[in-house]
Amino acid sequence: MLFKKISNCDKIIKDDGDKMKKILITEDDLKITEGLTELLKNNNYEVSSITDFKQDVTEEIINSDFDLLLLDINLPNQNGFEICRKIKEVITKPIIFVTSNTTEEAELKSILLGGTDFITKPYNKMILLEKIKRALNQNDPINFKELKVGDVVLDLHLSLIKYKDKEVELTRNEFRILYYLFLNVGKVLKKEELLDYLWNDKYYLDENILTVNMNRLRKKLEEIDLKDFVKTIRGEGYQIC
């Protein structure tokens, strides 16, 4: 196993693997949405959907909690390709296009814009499920040795944070905080969400615990010239971007 030498990493990866993966459906056809939702729930996925396209849904998608996005191309008042392009500027979650557009040009464009995969309607259920499984596995941090945000590298094997030619070792809690922030780049994580993820235990429900650990982490980040890497969004939570 990749992380067997680092006990700090082991529990994080295993805990994530035990959670149901979250699929977000962006589709204007309610019947298709209902069919996809039923299919995915029956295969042990947690499902949410966006079906109102009166306004640009890009921001709504970026701020949603999901592990994989199923995205239609031809949406009312907007284009799935443009949505994909904007999303990929902020987050790296896998995107599978589910569309009635069967042209090779559309498939090529989806790849060039950062889409993970492409499937046409009417789709084969087993093929779609397999594509989802592979996309999630491909994006699963358990398969990575490191996570990157710009020039900042979180070494999952050695529990280090690296920037340019400098690095510093992290404690278990410091690593867990950064790991979760790296998985949610661009998203503002509320303190309650971080507390629930990091210390899902009745003895650690005090917000001061998070504050103390965050202050210690920031001091270490300053040692390698990352003073403002973790931002505090007043009244909301924390963010890296």
Rosetta blueprint (number, residue, H / E / L):
1 M L
2 L L
3 F L
4 K L
5 K L
6 I L
7 S H
8 N H
9 C H
10 D H
11 K H
12 I H
13 I H
14 K H
15 D H
16 D H
17 G H
18 D H
19 K L
20 M L
21 K L
22 K E
23 I E
24 L E
25 I E
26 T E
27 E L
28 D L
29 D L
30 L H
31 K H
32 I H
33 T H
34 E H
35 G H
36 L H
37 T H
38 E H
39 L H
40 L H
41 K H
42 N H
43 N L
44 N L
45 Y L
46 E E
47 V E
48 S E
49 S E
50 I E
51 T L
52 D L
53 F L
54 K L
55 Q L
56 D L
57 V L
58 T H
59 E H
60 E H
61 I H
62 I H
63 N L
64 S L
65 D L
66 F L
67 D L
68 L E
69 L E
70 L E
71 L E
72 D L
73 I L
74 N E
75 L E
76 P L
77 N L
78 Q E
79 N E
80 G H
81 F H
82 E H
83 I H
84 C H
85 R H
86 K H
87 I H
88 K H
89 E L
90 V L
91 I L
92 T L
93 K L
94 P L
95 I E
96 I E
97 F E
98 V E
99 T E
100 S L
101 N L
102 T L
103 T L
104 E H
105 E H
106 A H
107 E H
108 L H
109 K H
110 S H
111 I H
112 L H
113 L L
114 G L
115 G L
116 T L
117 D E
118 F E
119 I E
120 T E
121 K L
122 P L
123 Y L
124 N L
125 K H
126 M H
127 I H
128 L H
129 L H
130 E H
131 K H
132 I H
133 K H
134 R H
135 A H
136 L H
137 N H
138 Q H
139 N L
140 D L
141 P H
142 I H
143 N H
144 F L
145 K L
146 E E
147 L E
148 K E
149 V E
150 G L
151 D L
152 V E
153 V E
154 L E
155 D E
156 L L
157 H L
158 L L
159 S L
160 L E
161 I E
162 K E
163 Y E
164 K L
165 D L
166 K E
167 E E
168 V E
169 E E
170 L L
171 T L
172 R H
173 N H
174 E H
175 F H
176 R H
177 I H
178 L H
179 Y H
180 Y H
181 L H
182 F H
183 L H
184 N L
185 V L
186 G L
187 K L
188 V L
189 L E
190 K E
191 K H
192 E H
193 E H
194 L H
195 L H
196 D H
197 Y H
198 L H
199 W L
200 N L
201 D L
202 K H
203 Y H
204 Y H
205 L L
206 D L
207 E H
208 N H
209 I H
210 L H
211 T H
212 V H
213 N H
214 M H
215 N H
216 R H
217 L H
218 R H
219 K H
220 K H
221 L H
222 E H
223 E H
224 I L
225 D L
226 L L
227 K L
228 D L
229 F L
230 V L
231 K E
232 T E
233 I E
234 R L
235 G L
236 E L
237 G E
238 Y E
239 Q E
240 I L
241 C L
